[in-house]
Amino acid sequence: MLTQHRSVAGGTPRGETQPGGCDYNHLRRTLEDNIETQTVRSAGGEVSKAWFLATLLFAVFGTQNAVMIVPPLLVDIATDLNTTVPVTGQLATATAAAWAVSLLTIGPLSDSFGRRPVALAGLLLVTGSVLASAFAPNLATLLVLRVLTGLGGGTIPATSVGVVSDVISPARRAKAVSAIIAINGLAFAVAAPIAAVLADWRGWQFAFLAAGAFMAVGFLANVIWYPLDRTDRVRSLAFFSRYWALLSLRYFRVAVAVGVTQRIAFWGAGAYLAAYLIETFGVSEAFVALPLGIYGTGQVIGSYAGGYVAARKERALLMAVTSVCGGVFAMLCFSFDLGLWTTVVVATAATILISVTMPAMLAASTEYSGDSKSTGASLMGFSNQTGGALGAAIGGALLATTGYAGIGYLFLGVTIASSLMMPLFGRQFGESAGTDK
């Protein structure tokens, strides 16, 4: 079990063990030896850490691409499958819900049995389900395939944070984790516009085929260059004990609640922005690629900024302020007719501000999770995807009853709620931010 948390600089008391029963001092020496080298062992032999990180980020991008291509295709899919945009929007709900369920299992599996087999299995499942989605004859089949995409995709964030924590020094870990989160925004900035263009050119099925082919390349690259697991890893499943140990810490209890509420706004805004621009301003799917690219760039900026916020002692205050301000901009975007480009600017400002909180909390979670870093990442990912499922589901219900204005006020309400919880991090949050100099 984890005992009272101490800062990274202060270390862990002699004899204390982390979740899973591993001796901390032995683990620390193992990781320090690994961190000091410039290479990691993979199935293809020794490979530089920079090349491994590039391969990992390629896979993360491909996985996020498999999720992000759906929002700009909602109108096209709804038309082709004879349904409505609110109903088709539940594809995002299905993906996020399955992703959340997957995360609850993947963290302990990765911490107990290794990152590599879990990550490769997830990449293979995402690749197959995305390719199969191009041939879905109806919405029900597509929903099932999106569930499989979510189950496979849920393996990637937790294992990625875990393997990065294994090989990257603590001083650089926050920025590395933030880079992983920033890939989400890059995927939206690049994948969503490309998907819109491909759908306008050859139909939404072709967009899925392209995404699946990209994912297949990422899978093969990681088969070769994903690091081999440590030979000293404890090969026994410590499932409930890992979660119990982490949830005994106030940090994780608060962070999960903050993540669920705050990410309702993050994912909800992204899920319905393309449809809002198309239906409100009458733009084509090809044209909406440009606004989505601008919007996605804002996610990259906000996510990467989260790494710097995570290293500051006043991070709880910074997260609260950026979250509320982001909610205000999101409300203005969806609830008022501001004109096309003003709406795009306001939406981009909203996503920059809302994107800060999750990567900051995820980076901070590595300070608290000991030998259960993938489990800690799973908890944060669970709150992220639960918020995504709720954002798509509640947003769809409000869209069907109150229109887009109701969605805007939802985003404002949840960001205020998340900000009110952030002071519960208290002194503990500030004291652990020992990297701020």
Secondary structure, DSSP 8 states (H G I E B T S, - for coil): ---S---TTT---TT-B-TTS-BHHHHHHHHHHHHHSSEEEETTEEEEHHHHHHHHHHHHHHHHHHHHTSGGGHHHHHHHTT--HHHHTHHHHHHHHHHHHHHHHHHHHHHHH-HHHHHHHHHHHHHHHHHHHTT--SHHHHHHHHHHHHHHHTHHHHHHHHHHHHHS-HHHHHHHHHHHHHHHHHHHHHHHHHHHHHHHHH-HHHHHHHHHHHHHHHHHHHHHHSB---TTS--S---HHHHHHHHTSHHHHHHHHHHHHHHHHHHHHHHHHHHHHHHHH---TTTTHHHHHHHHHHHHHHHHHHHHHHTSTTHHHHHHHHHHHHHHHHHHHHHS---HHHHHHHHHHHHHHHTSHHHHHHHHHTTT-TT-HHHHHHHHHHHHHHHHHHHHHHHHHHHHHT-HHHHHHHHHHHHHHHHHHGGGGHHHHHHT-TT--
